[in-house]
Amino acid sequence: MAAVKSKSKKKKKKAGGGHTGLIVIISLILAILIVLAFIFRDQISEKIRDYGPNVFMTTDYEEYVIKYSNEYEMDPRFVFAIINTESHFNPDATSNVGARGLMQLMEEAYDWVKFRMGDERTHTFDDMYDPELNIQYGTFMLKFLYDKFDNSYELTAAAYHGGMNAVDTWIKDGTIDPDNFRLEDVPSDVTANYIYKVMNAYNRYKEKLQEDLKNG
């Protein structure tokens, strides 16, 4: 019986030693993974610092943005911000409600701008996929809204997204104060989020682009 007990103790000792070795191996693997995580994190952080905050601030179609911003006296950086938010510079973009092109104009908006401009050219709403025409019409509309809402970029963005009648109603019933605009007062979460994205993009474009961009 004594010999059996001795043998049993030896087996237990071996089993315990095996568990200890496994724990050591797992600990080493975890330590290596942690070190690698810190290395890759530092590399990614360094890349972000190299690119800066304007890495996604595309300025495609600059020729047309500058041309019509100057013609209609709008800040081209705000036009870029609208295009960035609306279509991410995809001229073939079509929304689920039928808005088209770079600045995502609806057919009603297209008809309204065409009439307001007195544009007698033979193009149709199908031509809103043309970058130059789309930017011309979108910039004209932004200028109208900007003047209507007393040079407020926030209210211009709100009206461009939700419609000028909606913004007029919010002002009239006291929901929002045009002289003390607060994003949290906007009753539509979707429009509030749109305003936030546009203004964030606009501020980043202001950081990226020189003031003399306004003059081409």
N, C-alpha and C positions, 0 to 999 in steps of 0.2 A: 504493500500500500504506500509506503514511504517513497518508493521509486516512482510510482505512478504520479504522486503529487509533484515530485521534482520535475518530471517530464512536462507535466501540465504547466508549471510555472515558466519553464523555458519557452514553451509555445506562446504564452501570453506576452513574454518579453519581446519575442520576435515580432508579434503582431503589433505591439505598441511602437516598436522601432520603425515599422513600415509606415504607419500613420504619420509619424513625426517627419519622415522623409518627404512624404507627399505634401504636407503642410509647408515645408521649406520650399519645395519646388513651386507651389502655388504662390507663395509669398514673393518669390523672385520674379515670377511672371507678372504679377500685379505691379511690382516695383518698376519693371521695365516698361509696362504699359503707361504708368503714370509719367515716367520720364519722357517717353515718346509724345504723350499728350501735351506736355509743357513745351516741347520743342516745336511741334506743329502749330500750337497756339501762338507761339511767338512769331513763327514765320507768317502765319495768316495776319496777325496784327500788324506786322511790318508792311505787308502788302497793302493793307487798308490805309496805313499812314502814307505810303508812297503815292497811292492814287488820290487820296484826299476825299473830301465830302462830295465832290462834283463828278465822281466816276460815271454816273448815269445821266449826266446833263448833256444830252445830245443836242446838236445844233444843225441838224440836217435842214435842207431847204432854206438856208440862211439868206440867200439872194432874194427870195420872195418875201420872207419875213421882214427883212430890212426895207424892201421896196414899199410894201403896203403899210408897215408901221410908220414909216415916214409920211406916206401919203395921207394916212388917217390920224396921224399924231398920237400913236400909241407906243408904249414902251415895248420894244421887241422882246425883252426878257419875259414880259408877262404873256406875250403871244406864244413864245417858246414853252412857257409853263403850261398853258392851256393845251397845246399840241401834245406835250409830254404826257399830261394827265388823260387826255381824251383818247389818243390812239397810239401812244408810244412811237410816233413818227412812222406809222404804217399807212401809206396813202390808200390802200385797198381795204381798210378796216370798215366793217359794217356791224352796227350794234344789233341787239335782238329786237329793238324797236324801229330799226330802219335808218338810223343816223349813218351818214357816209363820210368817208375820207378822213384826212388828217385832223380836222377840227370838228368832225362828227356833227355835221349839220343835218337837221331833219328837213323833209320836203317843205313843210310849212315855213320854216326859217329861210330856206332857199328862196321861196316865192316872195316872202316879205322883203328880204334884202334886195332881190332883183327889182321889185317894184320901187323900193325906197331909193335905190341908186339910179333908177331910170335906165337900167341896163338893157339896151335894145339888141344885144348880141343874140345869136340864134341857139346858144347852148341850152341844155335842159338839166334837170336834177341828176340825170345819169352822169353828167360831166363833173359832179362833185368829187369824183375820184381823181380828177386832174389836180395835182398839188398846187399849182399857181392859182387857179380859180378858187379852189377851196380856201386857201389862205387869204385871198382877197376878200371873199365873202365873210369868212369867219372874223377877220380883223375889222371889217366894216361894222359888223354886229357888235363886237366888243367895244368899239369906240362909241357907238350909240348908247350902249348900256352904261359905259363909264361916265359919259356926260349926264345921262339921266339920273344916275345915282350919286351925283356930286363927287366924282373922282374917287369913289371907294372901290378898291380892287376886290375887297371881300364881297360887297354887294354885286359887283359886276360878275364875279364868278358864280354867286348864288343865282343870279338871273339867267346867266348863260346855261346853267344846269337845270334849274327848276322852273324857269320862265319868269318874265318880268312881272306878270300879273300876280304871281304868287308872292314875290318880294314886295310889290305894292301893297298887297293885302296884309302882310306881316307888319309893315311899317304903319299902315293905317290903323290896325287894331292894337298897336302898341306892343306886339310880340317882340319886335326888335327895334332898337333905337339906332337910327343911322348915324347919329352923332357920337354914339358910344357903343360901337358894335362889339358884341361878345358872341363867340362861336356857340357857347352853350345855350344861347337864346334861340337859335335857329330850330324851328319845330320839326324839321325833317332831318332825321339822323343821316340819311343818304346824302342830302345836300350839304349838311354840315361836314361830313367826311370828305366830300368833293372839295369844298372850300379849303379845308385843312390841307389836302394834297396839293391843290393849286398854289396856295400861298407858300407852302414849304418848298415847292419846286421854284417858285418865283424868287424866294430869298436865296436859294442856292444858285440860281442863274445870276443873281446880282453879285454874288461872291465870285462867280467864275468869270463873268464877262465884263469887259471894261465899259465905262460910262460912254465912251465915244462910239460904242456900237450903235447908239441911237442915230448917229449921223452917217452910218455906213462905213 
